[in-house]
Amino acid sequence: MEKLIKKLEEILETENLDVNKKFQDYEEWDSLAALSVISLLDSDYGLPMKYKDLIAFESIKAFCEDVLCRQ
Amino acid sequence: MDFVFKNKRISGILTILPKKTVKFEDEMANYSFSPAKCMKLKLAMGYKEHRIAEPGQCSSDFCKFGLQYMFDNNLIKKEDIDALLFVSQSADYYMPPTSNIIQGHFGLKHDCLCLDINQGCAGFEIGLIQSFMLLEQPAINKVVLMNADVLSPKVSDQDRNSKPLIGDAASITIVEKSNDDTTIYANIKMDGTGAFALNIPAGGFRMPSTAETAIMEQDAVGNFRSKNNLVMQGDDVFNFVQREVPPMIEHLLKQADVDKDWADWYMFHQPNKFMLHKLADKLGVPHEKMPANIVENFGNASGVTVPTCISYNLGDVIVNGSSKLCLAGFGVGLTWSSVLVEMSHLMFNQIVEF
């Protein structure tokens, strides 16, 4: 989980990611950040995900758990 | 679906680009992104400038200009054209076929098969495979393959998904019979369940263009489009390309019983630099063997990007010598296709401007 969170911090340009927030709560969140997350999921986790899946998670924590349990 | 061909060759490629250049910075203000965000987008995707047709210029006009250039420079004789293929998503009319209009314009012989093919990003590979199949016939010795698209008028100025990358262009490739018995390997795959990943909703018979379809609407991420505009589901396309293209190339190489080093160049369709680098990494091909410089310099003109990539990056290299190429196209349809071919001593391989 830590590795994934670190990557998300890079994408969202923040040092202390609040995992209880949603992606769209972050100012840096936009379609380009979403593509970075989609691309990360593809290259590091072999997991296809759509934009609307990402914004449907109730929190970043829920997203991370979903990604890791589908590993 | 696999294909194998023998005794065929590509003998010339002419790429025709619009003179008009538009810089990314000139269009930035239209997007719902801050200037800083726009620069980030530019850097990640490799956008710089793109070539756009003047209002009123259709894809067939670029083909006519290119063919006239070829006749004037004795690159082909009118009477030698046994088939004229027009691969495009921007035909002049619903009817008649654009290839027939071009045949009539030049007064080509009646024993000439004119064929319009509606294909986009994989249009060069599909066109080549169709040309090779036609050349199996005794009556057909030379095929003129035209790839052309002028889609920029269909893309909304306020669509940062598609506007910065769209380009207009045409290419004309001569494909003919040859004594060279080197095998050409190719494949095509299609998945119509993803047909709407890239589409223009209105303007066909299903949804004719009306005042209502011209109304601009905002999407979930702040782009404005009408139903008359081209729309791309970027995430679907990204996932599709990363999932399907690497195994297709692995399969093609296996079919030919060669390894990745066999190909000197991986000339792929050019969606953007980001996706091409991802593909190269996934395939384990060095970035310098997969040029990704077409979108930044000219834009993405769907099926014309691969011939543009060959003309721009190889030029006289395959006129004076030869190169082994792995070609691939992927996109609208969904269609993905690849061709493994050695291009040797072409009569011409160049870019002209119209």
Interface residues (C-beta under 8 A of the other chain):
Chain A: D30 S31 L32 A34 L35 S36 I38 S39 D42 S43 P48 M49 K50 Y51 K52 I55
Chain B: F33 K37 K40 L41 A44 R160 N161 A220 V221 G222 G234 D235 D236 F238 N239 Q242 R243 F274 K278 D281 K282
